[in-house]
């Protein structure tokens, strides 16, 4: 189900459940073609804030059962951003992350012949 923010879609939203079916984590994953810059981290923070306020309502309206109140449980949101590298300003912004969601992860991708290699740059 596409989730739209300001005319665009979130790249990937992953819902995790435990064996009893209780939602334990929601990952918001933002994909970037180039190296990550500070405005990309700001965008990710905006998505987390938006999801906290709106995602539960969207799921209710689309007949998807949701059993959590994200406004009071932002800590289950895990932001992830993936790019080909990261600059110092973006790393600095990540180190000062203040939202009450889970700590964000920044991942570097590298195309390597017929596969993609990933490296965690920040977590």
FENZI-V663690 format. One record per pair of residues at least 4 apart in sequence whose C-alpha atoms are under 8 Angstrom apart, sorted by the first residue. I is the first residue (numbers start at 1). J is the second residue. D is the distance in Angstrom with one decimal. If there is no record, write none. Layout:
# FENZI-V663690
i=I j=J d=D
i=I j=J d=D
This chain:
# FENZI-V663690
i=2 j=9 d=6.2
i=2 j=10 d=7.3
i=3 j=9 d=5.3
i=3 j=10 d=5.8
i=4 j=8 d=5.3
i=4 j=9 d=4.2
i=4 j=10 d=6.3
i=5 j=9 d=5.9
i=5 j=10 d=7.0
i=10 j=28 d=7.6
i=10 j=29 d=7.7
i=10 j=30 d=7.0
i=10 j=47 d=7.9
i=11 j=28 d=7.9
i=11 j=29 d=6.2
i=11 j=30 d=5.5
i=11 j=31 d=6.4
i=12 j=27 d=7.9
i=12 j=28 d=6.0
i=12 j=29 d=5.0
i=12 j=30 d=6.7
i=13 j=26 d=6.9
i=13 j=27 d=5.6
i=13 j=28 d=4.8
i=13 j=29 d=6.2
i=14 j=26 d=5.6
i=14 j=27 d=5.0
i=14 j=28 d=6.7
i=14 j=29 d=8.0
i=15 j=23 d=7.0
i=15 j=24 d=7.9
i=15 j=25 d=6.1
i=15 j=26 d=4.7
i=15 j=27 d=6.6
i=16 j=23 d=5.7
i=16 j=24 d=5.6
i=16 j=25 d=5.1
i=16 j=26 d=6.1
i=17 j=21 d=5.2
i=17 j=22 d=5.2
i=17 j=23 d=4.3
i=17 j=24 d=5.2
i=17 j=25 d=7.1
i=18 j=22 d=5.5
i=18 j=23 d=6.6
i=18 j=24 d=6.4
i=22 j=67 d=7.5
i=23 j=67 d=7.3
i=23 j=68 d=7.4
i=24 j=76 d=6.3
i=25 j=76 d=4.6
i=25 j=77 d=5.8
i=25 j=78 d=6.8
i=26 j=76 d=6.0
i=26 j=77 d=4.8
i=26 j=78 d=6.0
i=27 j=77 d=5.7
i=27 j=78 d=4.5
i=27 j=79 d=5.6
i=27 j=80 d=6.9
i=28 j=47 d=7.8
i=28 j=48 d=7.4
i=28 j=77 d=7.2
i=28 j=78 d=6.3
i=28 j=79 d=4.9
i=28 j=80 d=6.1
i=29 j=79 d=6.1
i=29 j=80 d=4.6
i=29 j=81 d=5.6
i=29 j=82 d=7.6
i=30 j=44 d=6.9
i=30 j=80 d=6.3
i=30 j=81 d=4.7
i=30 j=82 d=6.3
i=31 j=81 d=6.0
i=31 j=82 d=5.0
i=31 j=83 d=6.4
i=32 j=36 d=7.1
i=32 j=81 d=7.6
i=32 j=82 d=6.0
i=32 j=83 d=4.8
i=32 j=84 d=7.6
i=33 j=83 d=5.9
i=33 j=84 d=6.6
i=34 j=83 d=5.6
i=34 j=84 d=5.1
i=34 j=85 d=7.0
i=35 j=83 d=5.3
i=35 j=84 d=4.7
i=35 j=85 d=4.2
i=35 j=86 d=5.0
i=35 j=87 d=7.0
i=36 j=40 d=6.1
i=36 j=41 d=7.7
i=36 j=82 d=7.7
i=36 j=83 d=5.6
i=36 j=84 d=7.2
i=36 j=85 d=5.9
i=36 j=86 d=4.4
i=36 j=87 d=6.3
i=36 j=90 d=6.5
i=37 j=41 d=6.9
i=37 j=86 d=6.3
i=37 j=87 d=5.7
i=37 j=89 d=6.6
i=37 j=90 d=4.9
i=38 j=42 d=6.4
i=38 j=87 d=7.8
i=38 j=89 d=5.5
i=38 j=90 d=4.0
i=38 j=91 d=7.8
i=38 j=93 d=6.4
i=39 j=43 d=6.1
i=39 j=90 d=7.6
i=40 j=44 d=6.3
i=40 j=90 d=7.6
i=41 j=45 d=6.2
i=41 j=81 d=7.8
i=41 j=90 d=6.4
i=41 j=93 d=6.9
i=41 j=94 d=7.0
i=42 j=46 d=6.2
i=43 j=47 d=6.3
i=44 j=48 d=6.4
i=44 j=79 d=7.1
i=44 j=81 d=7.4
i=45 j=49 d=6.3
i=45 j=99 d=7.7
i=46 j=50 d=6.0
i=47 j=51 d=5.9
i=48 j=52 d=6.1
i=48 j=77 d=7.3
i=48 j=79 d=7.0
i=48 j=101 d=7.6
i=49 j=53 d=6.5
i=50 j=54 d=5.9
i=50 j=55 d=7.5
i=51 j=55 d=4.7
i=51 j=56 d=7.7
i=51 j=70 d=7.8
i=52 j=56 d=7.7
i=52 j=70 d=5.1
i=52 j=71 d=5.2
i=52 j=74 d=6.1
i=53 j=70 d=7.0
i=53 j=71 d=5.8
i=54 j=58 d=6.3
i=55 j=59 d=6.3
i=55 j=70 d=7.8
i=56 j=60 d=6.3
i=56 j=66 d=6.7
i=56 j=68 d=7.5
i=56 j=69 d=6.8
i=56 j=70 d=6.6
i=57 j=61 d=6.2
i=58 j=62 d=6.2
i=59 j=63 d=6.5
i=59 j=64 d=5.1
i=59 j=65 d=6.9
i=59 j=66 d=6.6
i=60 j=64 d=5.6
i=60 j=65 d=6.3
i=60 j=66 d=6.6
i=68 j=73 d=7.6
i=69 j=73 d=6.1
i=70 j=74 d=5.3
i=70 j=76 d=7.9
i=74 j=100 d=6.1
i=74 j=101 d=4.9
i=74 j=102 d=7.9
i=75 j=100 d=5.7
i=75 j=101 d=4.1
i=75 j=102 d=5.4
i=76 j=101 d=6.4
i=76 j=102 d=6.5
i=77 j=101 d=5.2
i=77 j=102 d=5.9
i=78 j=101 d=6.4
i=78 j=102 d=5.0
i=78 j=103 d=6.8
i=78 j=104 d=6.2
i=79 j=101 d=7.8
i=79 j=102 d=7.1
i=79 j=103 d=7.2
i=79 j=104 d=4.8
i=79 j=105 d=6.5
i=80 j=104 d=5.6
i=80 j=105 d=4.8
i=80 j=106 d=5.9
i=80 j=107 d=7.5
i=81 j=104 d=7.7
i=81 j=105 d=6.4
i=81 j=106 d=5.0
i=81 j=107 d=6.2
i=82 j=106 d=5.8
i=82 j=107 d=4.7
i=82 j=108 d=5.8
i=82 j=109 d=6.9
i=83 j=106 d=7.8
i=83 j=107 d=6.4
i=83 j=108 d=5.2
i=83 j=109 d=6.0
i=84 j=108 d=5.0
i=84 j=109 d=5.1
i=84 j=110 d=6.4
i=85 j=107 d=7.8
i=85 j=108 d=5.2
i=85 j=109 d=7.4
i=86 j=90 d=6.4
i=86 j=91 d=6.9
i=86 j=108 d=7.7
i=86 j=121 d=7.9
i=87 j=91 d=6.4
i=88 j=92 d=6.1
i=89 j=93 d=6.2
i=90 j=94 d=6.3
i=91 j=95 d=6.2
i=91 j=122 d=7.5
i=92 j=96 d=6.5
i=93 j=97 d=6.4
i=94 j=104 d=7.3
i=94 j=122 d=7.7
i=97 j=103 d=7.5
i=97 j=104 d=8.0
i=103 j=123 d=6.7
i=104 j=122 d=7.7
i=104 j=123 d=6.1
i=105 j=120 d=7.2
i=105 j=121 d=7.6
i=105 j=122 d=5.4
i=105 j=123 d=4.5
i=106 j=120 d=6.1
i=106 j=121 d=5.4
i=106 j=122 d=4.9
i=106 j=123 d=6.6
i=107 j=118 d=6.5
i=107 j=119 d=5.6
i=107 j=120 d=4.4
i=107 j=121 d=5.4
i=107 j=122 d=7.1
i=108 j=118 d=5.6
i=108 j=119 d=5.1
i=108 j=120 d=6.2
i=108 j=121 d=6.5
i=109 j=116 d=6.5
i=109 j=117 d=5.6
i=109 j=118 d=4.6
i=109 j=119 d=6.6
i=110 j=116 d=5.7
i=110 j=117 d=5.2
i=110 j=118 d=6.5
i=111 j=115 d=6.2
i=111 j=116 d=4.7
i=111 j=117 d=6.4
i=112 j=116 d=5.7
i=112 j=117 d=6.7
